[in-house]
Amino acid sequence: MAQLPFEPQPPAGSPGERRVYTVSELNREACALLEEAFWDVWVEGEVSNFRLWRTGHWYFSLKDEGAVLDAVMFASANAGVRFTPRDGTKVVARGRLQVYEAKGRFQIQVSFLEPAGRGALQLAYEQLCERLRAEGLFEEARKRPLPLLPRVVGIVTSADGAALRDIVRTVRRRYANLGLVLAPARVQGEGAAEEIAEGIRALNRLGGVDVMIVGRGGGSIEDLWAFNEEAVARAIAASRIPVISAVGHETDFTIADFVADLRAPTPSAAAELVVPDREEWLRSVANSLARLITAMRRALAERNESLDWRVKRLQQLHPAARLAQRAQRLDELEQRMALAVRRELSGRGHRLSARRADLARHSPVARLAALGQRATLLSARLAAAARARLAVAQGRGEIAARALHAVSPLATLARGYAIVQVVDGPIVTDAAQAPPGTDIEARLAKGTLRARVQ
């Protein structure tokens, strides 16, 4: 008999006794042992069967080539995860092993989760880009043009940052009288995205702002992350004021850049895009005024020429001349109408004659006469065919009669033969059928003879 790897032992101090667990007790003690042995473990695997519960908890499985491990991450823990796991995502999870007592199921309760092989920020950036693009927030068709000459420019950035100083310096250099309104906000760190979004909404509520610059100076992806948050993207998309995104340096791109109506490579460039240079604007206005005066003079000359032409034209269109032309036109139309009437009457006469001829051809009398002739012809052909068929049938009958007569027994009797049969009995074909004393009857070609066999 095979030996078990261990033998169950009774509890110490009670020889011969055994302890029987309830299912709940066994699950509870197994859970305690697992949590004590594996209270803080790291595990890498591929997410599968991911489910987001209405309570905010995440339920999923971690798997590799050989095994599957159930996992749960409660809402209090997953609130700090910047990306949303999907089936097929490779992750590294930290947590503690436990047994789900209600079902006796082995699982890991996850307290920290990050993607394997790439950073959580990059994955969160890609997932949010994909979702907002699917909603149409990146479409060029929804982006608005900037005002040509704004009176008030709103700014959402840090009150003590270099970006604000660059914007103010550029604006004052290009157009000193332009109004500026600042909605101060932190541009990095915890809570920065909410402050930026609230600044955008505050400028919209303020009213009178023609265009808005939202941005900050350059930095790492962590420094710029507030401008990759969904709250900022949706605040920009909902803004009634056109928004210029000016985040970082020329090589830095954030989700705010994609949602904004225009992206500027730097805050200074944003100020140059939104604020016209005063001297260039004045020169442009002067040039436009000169072109306007030239165009007005040209238009007046053209109007004078047009007026002279219309005077001459009015003289040509004197009522008497117009009446004469109308009378001539009336005579011409009367002649054309008479010709058209004659042509129409002629055409209708031809069509009437053709209709009469068609009616005569399709008259019932003519059709009845034709049908009578055809019936007579068919009757004659039928009689001839019947006579011919009768002659053929008679000839065939005579031939058949001659053939039948040739094989008839009567013809045989006419040649001197006789048919012998027992009186009131069968035809005799064998002498043994008529022993001596048998009355027989011989049928000849004419008459019969009776005899008795001796």
C-alpha positions in Angstrom: 0.0 0.0 0.0 1.3 3.4 -0.9 2.4 5.5 2.0 1.0 9.1 2.5 3.7 11.8 2.8 2.4 12.5 6.3 0.1 10.9 8.7 -2.6 13.0 10.4 -1.9 13.4 14.1 -4.4 14.1 16.8 -4.0 17.3 18.8 -1.4 17.2 21.4 -2.6 16.3 24.9 -5.5 14.3 23.6 -4.3 10.8 22.4 -6.6 9.1 20.1 -8.9 12.1 19.6 -9.3 14.2 16.4 -10.5 17.7 15.7 -13.2 18.2 13.1 -13.3 21.7 11.5 -16.3 23.3 10.1 -15.8 24.6 6.5 -15.8 28.2 7.8 -13.3 27.5 10.5 -11.0 25.7 8.1 -11.2 28.6 5.6 -10.6 31.1 8.3 -7.5 29.4 9.7 -6.1 28.8 6.1 -6.6 32.5 5.5 -4.8 33.4 8.7 -1.8 31.2 7.8 -1.6 32.6 4.2 -1.8 36.2 5.4 0.9 35.5 8.0 3.2 33.8 5.5 2.6 36.1 2.5 1.5 39.4 4.0 3.6 41.4 1.5 4.4 39.9 -1.8 5.1 41.1 -5.4 3.8 39.2 -8.3 4.0 39.8 -12.1 1.3 38.5 -14.5 -1.1 39.3 -17.3 -4.5 40.8 -16.5 -7.5 38.8 -17.6 -11.3 38.8 -16.9 -11.0 42.4 -15.6 -14.3 43.7 -14.0 -15.0 47.2 -12.6 -17.7 46.8 -9.9 -20.3 49.5 -9.2 -18.6 50.1 -5.8 -15.4 51.0 -7.6 -13.6 47.8 -6.7 -11.5 45.9 -9.3 -11.8 42.2 -9.7 -9.5 40.4 -12.1 -7.1 37.5 -12.6 -3.3 37.4 -12.9 -2.0 34.6 -15.2 1.1 33.3 -16.8 1.8 30.3 -19.0 1.1 27.8 -16.2 -1.3 29.2 -13.6 -4.1 31.7 -12.8 -4.4 33.8 -9.6 -7.6 35.6 -8.6 -7.1 39.2 -7.5 -9.1 42.0 -5.9 -8.1 45.7 -5.6 -10.6 47.7 -3.5 -11.6 51.3 -4.4 -9.5 52.8 -1.6 -6.4 51.3 -3.1 -7.1 51.7 -6.9 -7.9 55.4 -6.5 -4.2 56.2 -6.7 -3.6 54.1 -9.8 -3.2 56.4 -12.8 -4.1 53.8 -15.5 -7.0 51.4 -15.9 -6.0 47.7 -16.3 -7.3 45.9 -19.4 -7.3 42.3 -20.4 -3.9 41.4 -21.7 -2.0 44.2 -19.8 1.2 42.9 -18.1 1.4 44.3 -14.6 3.4 44.0 -11.4 1.1 43.8 -8.3 1.9 44.2 -4.6 -0.4 42.8 -1.9 -1.1 40.0 0.5 -2.4 36.5 -0.1 -5.7 35.4 1.5 -8.5 33.0 1.2 -11.9 34.3 0.3 -13.8 32.5 3.2 -17.2 32.5 1.6 -16.0 30.3 -1.3 -12.7 29.0 0.0 -11.0 30.7 -3.0 -7.3 31.5 -3.0 -6.6 35.2 -4.0 -4.3 38.2 -3.7 -5.6 41.5 -2.3 -3.7 44.1 -4.3 -2.5 47.3 -2.6 -0.2 48.7 -5.4 -0.3 48.1 -9.2 1.9 49.3 -12.0 2.4 48.2 -15.6 5.3 45.9 -16.3 7.9 47.1 -18.8 6.7 50.8 -19.0 5.7 53.5 -16.6 2.2 54.0 -15.3 2.2 57.7 -16.4 3.0 56.7 -20.0 0.2 54.0 -20.0 -2.3 56.4 -18.5 -1.3 59.1 -21.1 -2.0 56.6 -23.9 -5.3 55.4 -22.5 -6.6 58.9 -22.0 -5.5 59.9 -25.5 -7.3 57.0 -26.9 -10.5 57.7 -25.0 -10.6 61.4 -25.8 -9.8 60.8 -29.4 -12.7 58.4 -29.7 -15.0 61.1 -28.2 -13.9 63.5 -30.9 -12.1 66.0 -28.6 -9.0 66.0 -30.9 -11.0 66.7 -34.1 -9.9 69.8 -36.0 -13.5 70.5 -37.0 -14.4 71.5 -33.4 -11.4 74.0 -33.0 -12.2 77.7 -33.2 -10.1 80.5 -34.8 -8.5 83.1 -32.5 -10.0 86.6 -32.4 -8.2 89.0 -34.7 -7.7 91.8 -32.2 -8.5 90.7 -28.6 -9.2 93.3 -25.9 -8.7 91.0 -22.9 -6.5 87.9 -22.7 -7.0 85.4 -19.8 -4.0 83.5 -18.4 -4.1 80.3 -16.4 -0.6 79.5 -14.9 1.4 79.8 -11.8 1.4 83.4 -10.3 5.2 83.2 -9.6 6.3 81.1 -12.6 8.6 82.1 -15.4 5.8 81.4 -17.9 3.7 84.3 -16.6 6.7 86.7 -16.8 7.4 85.7 -20.4 3.8 86.2 -21.4 3.5 89.6 -19.7 6.8 90.8 -21.1 5.8 89.7 -24.7 2.3 91.3 -24.4 3.6 94.7 -23.1 6.3 94.8 -25.8 3.8 94.1 -28.6 0.6 95.8 -27.4 0.9 97.7 -24.1 -2.8 98.6 -23.8 -4.1 95.0 -24.0 -5.9 93.8 -20.9 -4.6 90.8 -19.0 -6.5 88.6 -16.5 -4.7 86.0 -14.4 -6.4 82.9 -12.9 -3.5 81.7 -10.7 -3.1 77.9 -10.4 -0.5 75.4 -9.4 1.0 73.8 -12.5 2.5 70.7 -10.9 2.0 68.4 -8.0 -1.0 67.0 -6.3 -4.2 68.9 -7.0 -2.7 71.0 -9.7 -5.0 69.6 -12.4 -8.1 70.6 -10.4 -6.8 74.2 -9.9 -6.0 74.6 -13.7 -9.5 73.3 -14.6 -11.1 75.6 -12.1 -9.0 78.5 -13.5 -10.4 77.8 -17.0 -13.9 77.7 -15.7 -13.4 80.9 -13.6 -12.3 82.9 -16.7 -15.4 81.6 -18.6 -17.6 82.7 -15.7 -15.9 86.1 -15.6 -17.0 87.2 -19.0 -15.3 89.8 -21.3 -12.2 87.5 -21.9 -11.6 87.1 -25.7 -8.9 84.4 -25.7 -7.1 82.3 -23.0 -3.6 81.0 -22.6 -3.1 77.9 -20.5 0.4 76.8 -19.8 3.7 76.6 -18.0 7.4 76.2 -18.6 9.2 73.0 -19.5 10.0 70.0 -17.3 9.8 66.2 -17.1 6.7 64.2 -17.8 6.0 64.2 -14.1 6.3 68.0 -13.9 3.9 68.5 -16.9 1.5 65.7 -15.8 -1.2 68.1 -14.6 -1.8 69.1 -18.3 -2.3 65.4 -19.1 -5.1 65.0 -16.6 -8.7 64.4 -17.8 -10.1 67.2 -15.7 -7.9 69.8 -17.6 -8.7 68.3 -21.0 -12.5 68.4 -20.4 -12.3 71.9 -19.0 -10.6 73.1 -22.2 -13.1 71.3 -24.4 -16.0 72.8 -22.5 -14.6 76.4 -22.6 -16.6 78.9 -24.5 -13.4 81.0 -24.9 -10.8 79.9 -27.5 -7.9 78.3 -25.7 -4.2 78.3 -26.6 -2.1 75.6 -24.9 1.5 76.6 -24.2 3.0 73.8 -22.1 6.8 73.2 -21.8 9.2 73.6 -24.6 8.8 73.1 -28.3 9.3 69.3 -28.1 6.9 68.8 -25.2 3.4 67.5 -26.1 0.5 67.1 -23.6 -3.1 66.1 -23.9 -4.0 69.8 -23.3 -2.2 70.6 -26.6 -4.4 68.2 -28.5 -7.7 69.4 -27.1 -6.9 73.2 -27.2 -8.0 75.3 -30.2 -4.3 76.1 -30.9 -1.0 74.8 -29.6 2.0 77.1 -29.0 5.5 75.7 -28.5 6.2 78.0 -25.5 4.3 80.6 -23.4 6.1 83.5 -25.2 5.1 82.0 -28.6 1.5 81.9 -27.3 1.6 85.6 -26.4 3.0 86.4 -29.9 0.2 84.3 -31.5 -2.6 86.0 -29.7 -1.3 89.6 -29.4 -0.6 91.5 -32.6 2.4 93.8 -32.7 1.2 97.4 -32.3 3.5 99.0 -34.8 2.8 96.3 -37.4 -0.9 96.6 -36.7 -0.8 100.4 -37.2 1.2 99.9 -40.5 -1.4 97.3 -41.6 -4.2 99.7 -40.8 -2.6 102.5 -42.7 -2.0 100.3 -45.7 -5.6 99.0 -45.5 -6.9 102.7 -45.4 -4.8 103.6 -48.4 -6.2 100.6 -50.3 -9.7 101.5 -49.2 -9.4 105.1 -50.5 -8.0 103.8 -53.9 -10.8 101.3 -54.1 -13.4 103.9 -53.3 -12.1 106.2 -56.0 -12.1 103.4 -58.5 -15.6 102.5 -57.5 -16.8 106.1 -57.9 -15.3 106.3 -61.4 -17.0 103.0 -62.4 -20.3 104.3 -61.0 -20.0 107.5 -63.1 -19.3 105.5 -66.2 -22.3 103.3 -65.4 -24.5 106.3 -64.9 -23.6 107.7 -68.3 -24.3 104.4 -70.0 -27.7 104.1 -68.2 -28.6 107.6 -69.4 -27.9 106.6 -73.0 -29.7 103.4 -72.5 -32.8 105.2 -71.2 -32.8 107.3 -74.3 -32.7 104.2 -76.4 -35.6 102.7 -74.4 -38.0 105.6 -74.9 -41.6 104.4 -74.7 -42.4 105.1 -78.4 -39.4 103.0 -79.5 -40.4 100.3 -77.1 -44.0 100.3 -78.4 -42.8 100.0 -82.0 -40.6 97.1 -81.1 -43.5 95.4 -79.2 -45.9 95.9 -82.1 -43.3 94.2 -84.5 -42.8 91.5 -82.0 -46.6 91.0 -81.8 -46.9 90.6 -85.6 -44.1 88.1 -85.6 -45.7 86.1 -82.8 -49.1 86.2 -84.6 -47.5 84.8 -87.8 -45.7 82.1 -85.9 -48.9 81.2 -84.1 -50.9 80.9 -87.4 -48.2 78.7 -88.9 -48.1 76.5 -85.8 -51.9 76.1 -85.9 -51.8 75.0 -89.6 -49.1 72.5 -88.8 -51.0 71.2 -85.9 -54.2 70.8 -87.9 -52.4 69.1 -90.7 -50.7 66.7 -88.4 -53.9 65.9 -86.7 -55.6 65.2 -90.1 -52.8 62.7 -91.0 -53.1 61.0 -87.6 -57.0 60.8 -88.0 -56.6 59.1 -91.4 -54.1 56.7 -90.0 -56.5 55.9 -87.1 -59.4 55.3 -89.5 -57.3 52.9 -91.6 -56.2 51.0 -88.4 -59.9 50.9 -87.3 -61.0 49.5 -90.7 -58.2 46.8 -90.5 -59.3 45.9 -87.0 -63.1 46.0 -87.7 -65.1 43.0 -86.4 -66.8 42.4 -89.8 -63.5 42.1 -91.5 -62.2 39.8 -88.8 -65.3 37.6 -89.0 -65.0 37.3 -92.8 -61.4 36.3 -92.4 -62.3 33.8 -89.7 -65.1 32.3 -91.9 -62.7 31.8 -94.8 -60.2 30.2 -92.5 -62.9 27.9 -91.1 -64.0 26.8 -94.6 -60.4 26.1 -95.6 -59.9 24.1 -92.4 -63.1 22.1 -92.9 -62.1 21.1 -96.4 -58.6 20.1 -95.2 -60.2 18.1 -92.3 -62.6 16.2 -94.7 -59.7 15.4 -97.1 -57.6 14.2 -94.1 -60.4 12.0 -92.9 -60.9 10.4 -96.3 -57.2 9.8 -96.6 -57.0 8.2 -93.1 -60.1 6.1 -93.9 -58.5 4.7 -97.1 -55.3 3.9 -95.3 -57.3 2.1 -92.5 -59.3 0.1 -95.1 -56.1 -1.0 -96.8 -54.6 -2.1 -93.5 -57.8 -3.9 -92.6 -57.8 -5.9 -95.9 -54.1 -6.9 -95.4 -54.9 -8.0 -91.8 -57.9 -10.0 -92.9 -55.8 -11.9 -95.5 -53.1 -12.5 -93.0 -55.7 -13.7 -90.4 -57.4 -16.0 -93.0 -54.0 -17.5 -93.9 -53.5 -18.7 -90.3 -57.2 -19.6 -89.7 -58.2 -23.3 -88.9 -61.0 -23.0 -91.5 -58.4 -22.5 -94.2 -56.6 -25.7 -93.1 -59.9 -27.6 -93.2 -60.5 -26.4 -96.8 -57.3 -28.2 -97.8 -58.7 -31.6 -96.7 -57.8 -31.7 -93.1 -60.3 -32.4 -90.2 -60.4 -31.6 -86.5 -61.2 -34.6 -84.4 -62.6 -34.4 -80.9 -64.3 -36.6 -78.4 -68.0 -36.0 -78.5 -68.7 -33.4 -75.9 -65.0 -33.6 -75.0 -61.6 -32.3 -75.9 -59.8 -32.2 -79.2 -57.9 -35.4 -79.9 -54.3 -34.9 -80.5 -53.1 -38.3 -79.4 -54.6 -41.8 -80.3 -54.4 -42.7 -76.7 -57.1 -40.1 -76.0 -59.7 -42.2 -78.0 -59.6 -45.9 -77.0 -61.9 -48.3 -78.9 -65.5 -47.7 -78.3 -65.0 -43.9 -78.0 -67.5 -41.8 -79.9 -65.7 -39.1 -81.8 -66.7 -36.2 -84.1 -64.6 -35.0 -87.1 -65.2 -31.4 -88.2 -64.6 -30.9 -91.9 -64.5 -27.8 -94.1 -68.2 -28.3 -94.7 -70.1 -30.2 -92.0 -69.2 -32.8 -89.4 -68.9 -36.7 -89.2 -69.6 -38.9 -86.2 -67.8 -42.2 -85.8 -66.9 -44.8 -83.1 -63.3 -46.0 -82.7 -62.9 -49.8 -83.2 
